[in-house]
Amino acid sequence: MPLTTCPDCEHSVSDQAPACPQCGRPMTAQTTERTSKSLKAQLLVFVLVLCSGLLGTCITIMDGETLHWFWVVLLACGAIGYLATQVSIWWEHD
């Protein structure tokens, strides 16, 4: 069991230890995911809803038909959901 030196307190630490027992500094690199997977999935769903509403609206207007309320609701839900999810992502970060 080789020993290494803690860069902060210069205490001898086992190379298997996750943190220095003296000062608590992590000895291994730690990565953290800043945005949860559920928020990423939620964002994807709202982007798809928004794109569907936009596509439906564009096709309806190009055909010269009257815009149906369904496409407007789809656009609104996608836009509001997207913005709410972006705020949640921002709020979750440190």
ChimeraX commands (.cxc) that place a marker at each C-alpha (Angstrom):
marker #1 position 0.00,0.00,0.00 radius 0.5
marker #1 position 2.03,2.97,-1.28 radius 0.5
marker #1 position 1.62,6.35,0.36 radius 0.5
marker #1 position 1.24,9.69,-1.35 radius 0.5
marker #1 position 1.38,13.20,0.05 radius 0.5
marker #1 position -1.67,15.42,0.32 radius 0.5
marker #1 position -1.08,18.61,-1.71 radius 0.5
marker #1 position -2.91,20.73,0.88 radius 0.5
marker #1 position -1.66,19.58,4.29 radius 0.5
marker #1 position 1.31,17.42,3.20 radius 0.5
marker #1 position 0.03,14.52,5.33 radius 0.5
marker #1 position 0.88,10.95,4.21 radius 0.5
marker #1 position -2.17,9.35,2.61 radius 0.5
marker #1 position -2.77,5.90,1.15 radius 0.5
marker #1 position -3.13,5.90,-2.63 radius 0.5
marker #1 position -6.40,3.97,-2.12 radius 0.5
marker #1 position -7.97,6.63,0.12 radius 0.5
marker #1 position -10.72,8.72,-1.50 radius 0.5
marker #1 position -9.81,11.74,0.67 radius 0.5
marker #1 position -7.10,12.90,3.03 radius 0.5
marker #1 position -7.96,11.82,6.60 radius 0.5
marker #1 position -6.25,14.94,7.98 radius 0.5
marker #1 position -7.86,17.75,5.96 radius 0.5
marker #1 position -10.56,15.97,3.92 radius 0.5
marker #1 position -9.25,17.03,0.49 radius 0.5
marker #1 position -10.42,14.61,-2.22 radius 0.5
marker #1 position -7.49,12.58,-3.54 radius 0.5
marker #1 position -9.14,11.51,-6.80 radius 0.5
marker #1 position -10.63,13.64,-9.51 radius 0.5
marker #1 position -14.36,13.94,-9.09 radius 0.5
marker #1 position -16.74,14.77,-11.88 radius 0.5
marker #1 position -20.26,15.89,-11.27 radius 0.5
marker #1 position -23.06,16.19,-13.73 radius 0.5
marker #1 position -24.36,19.71,-13.48 radius 0.5
marker #1 position -27.74,19.06,-15.11 radius 0.5
marker #1 position -29.84,16.07,-14.13 radius 0.5
marker #1 position -30.85,13.60,-16.81 radius 0.5
marker #1 position -34.52,14.10,-16.05 radius 0.5
marker #1 position -34.23,17.83,-16.80 radius 0.5
marker #1 position -32.39,17.07,-20.04 radius 0.5
marker #1 position -35.12,14.63,-21.06 radius 0.5
marker #1 position -37.81,17.16,-20.14 radius 0.5
marker #1 position -36.03,19.80,-22.22 radius 0.5
marker #1 position -35.89,17.43,-25.20 radius 0.5
marker #1 position -39.63,16.72,-24.95 radius 0.5
marker #1 position -40.51,20.42,-24.90 radius 0.5
marker #1 position -38.20,21.14,-27.83 radius 0.5
marker #1 position -39.94,18.39,-29.82 radius 0.5
marker #1 position -43.38,19.77,-28.88 radius 0.5
marker #1 position -42.28,23.27,-29.87 radius 0.5
marker #1 position -40.88,22.05,-33.20 radius 0.5
marker #1 position -44.04,20.07,-33.91 radius 0.5
marker #1 position -46.19,23.12,-33.24 radius 0.5
marker #1 position -43.99,25.29,-35.40 radius 0.5
marker #1 position -44.00,22.78,-38.26 radius 0.5
marker #1 position -47.77,22.35,-38.07 radius 0.5
marker #1 position -48.27,26.11,-38.03 radius 0.5
marker #1 position -45.98,26.64,-41.02 radius 0.5
marker #1 position -47.64,23.89,-43.07 radius 0.5
marker #1 position -51.12,25.22,-42.26 radius 0.5
marker #1 position -50.19,28.79,-43.25 radius 0.5
marker #1 position -48.41,27.67,-46.44 radius 0.5
marker #1 position -51.50,25.71,-47.52 radius 0.5
marker #1 position -53.56,28.86,-47.08 radius 0.5
marker #1 position -55.80,27.26,-44.46 radius 0.5
marker #1 position -57.08,28.82,-41.27 radius 0.5
marker #1 position -54.74,28.25,-38.34 radius 0.5
marker #1 position -56.22,25.59,-36.06 radius 0.5
marker #1 position -56.18,26.16,-32.29 radius 0.5
marker #1 position -54.32,22.86,-31.82 radius 0.5
marker #1 position -51.12,24.23,-33.36 radius 0.5
marker #1 position -51.30,27.40,-31.28 radius 0.5
marker #1 position -51.70,25.37,-28.06 radius 0.5
marker #1 position -48.83,23.09,-29.08 radius 0.5
marker #1 position -46.60,26.10,-29.74 radius 0.5
marker #1 position -47.54,27.73,-26.43 radius 0.5
marker #1 position -47.02,24.54,-24.40 radius 0.5
marker #1 position -43.66,23.90,-26.04 radius 0.5
marker #1 position -42.45,27.46,-25.51 radius 0.5
marker #1 position -43.64,27.73,-21.90 radius 0.5
marker #1 position -42.32,24.27,-21.03 radius 0.5
marker #1 position -38.98,25.01,-22.65 radius 0.5
marker #1 position -38.59,28.28,-20.74 radius 0.5
marker #1 position -39.67,26.70,-17.44 radius 0.5
marker #1 position -37.17,23.86,-17.90 radius 0.5
marker #1 position -34.37,26.31,-18.70 radius 0.5
marker #1 position -35.17,28.20,-15.50 radius 0.5
marker #1 position -35.11,24.90,-13.56 radius 0.5
marker #1 position -31.72,24.05,-15.02 radius 0.5
marker #1 position -30.40,27.50,-14.11 radius 0.5
marker #1 position -31.86,27.25,-10.61 radius 0.5
marker #1 position -30.30,23.80,-9.99 radius 0.5
marker #1 position -26.74,24.97,-10.72 radius 0.5
marker #1 position -24.48,26.29,-8.02 radius 0.5
marker link #1:1,2 radius 0.2
marker link #1:2,3 radius 0.2
marker link #1:3,4 radius 0.2
marker link #1:4,5 radius 0.2
marker link #1:5,6 radius 0.2
marker link #1:6,7 radius 0.2
marker link #1:7,8 radius 0.2
marker link #1:8,9 radius 0.2
marker link #1:9,10 radius 0.2
marker link #1:10,11 radius 0.2
marker link #1:11,12 radius 0.2
marker link #1:12,13 radius 0.2
marker link #1:13,14 radius 0.2
marker link #1:14,15 radius 0.2
marker link #1:15,16 radius 0.2
marker link #1:16,17 radius 0.2
marker link #1:17,18 radius 0.2
marker link #1:18,19 radius 0.2
marker link #1:19,20 radius 0.2
marker link #1:20,21 radius 0.2
marker link #1:21,22 radius 0.2
marker link #1:22,23 radius 0.2
marker link #1:23,24 radius 0.2
marker link #1:24,25 radius 0.2
marker link #1:25,26 radius 0.2
marker link #1:26,27 radius 0.2
marker link #1:27,28 radius 0.2
marker link #1:28,29 radius 0.2
marker link #1:29,30 radius 0.2
marker link #1:30,31 radius 0.2
marker link #1:31,32 radius 0.2
marker link #1:32,33 radius 0.2
marker link #1:33,34 radius 0.2
marker link #1:34,35 radius 0.2
marker link #1:35,36 radius 0.2
marker link #1:36,37 radius 0.2
marker link #1:37,38 radius 0.2
marker link #1:38,39 radius 0.2
marker link #1:39,40 radius 0.2
marker link #1:40,41 radius 0.2
marker link #1:41,42 radius 0.2
marker link #1:42,43 radius 0.2
marker link #1:43,44 radius 0.2
marker link #1:44,45 radius 0.2
marker link #1:45,46 radius 0.2
marker link #1:46,47 radius 0.2
marker link #1:47,48 radius 0.2
marker link #1:48,49 radius 0.2
marker link #1:49,50 radius 0.2
marker link #1:50,51 radius 0.2
marker link #1:51,52 radius 0.2
marker link #1:52,53 radius 0.2
marker link #1:53,54 radius 0.2
marker link #1:54,55 radius 0.2
marker link #1:55,56 radius 0.2
marker link #1:56,57 radius 0.2
marker link #1:57,58 radius 0.2
marker link #1:58,59 radius 0.2
marker link #1:59,60 radius 0.2
marker link #1:60,61 radius 0.2
marker link #1:61,62 radius 0.2
marker link #1:62,63 radius 0.2
marker link #1:63,64 radius 0.2
marker link #1:64,65 radius 0.2
marker link #1:65,66 radius 0.2
marker link #1:66,67 radius 0.2
marker link #1:67,68 radius 0.2
marker link #1:68,69 radius 0.2
marker link #1:69,70 radius 0.2
marker link #1:70,71 radius 0.2
marker link #1:71,72 radius 0.2
marker link #1:72,73 radius 0.2
marker link #1:73,74 radius 0.2
marker link #1:74,75 radius 0.2
marker link #1:75,76 radius 0.2
marker link #1:76,77 radius 0.2
marker link #1:77,78 radius 0.2
marker link #1:78,79 radius 0.2
marker link #1:79,80 radius 0.2
marker link #1:80,81 radius 0.2
marker link #1:81,82 radius 0.2
marker link #1:82,83 radius 0.2
marker link #1:83,84 radius 0.2
marker link #1:84,85 radius 0.2
marker link #1:85,86 radius 0.2
marker link #1:86,87 radius 0.2
marker link #1:87,88 radius 0.2
marker link #1:88,89 radius 0.2
marker link #1:89,90 radius 0.2
marker link #1:90,91 radius 0.2
marker link #1:91,92 radius 0.2
marker link #1:92,93 radius 0.2
marker link #1:93,94 radius 0.2
view
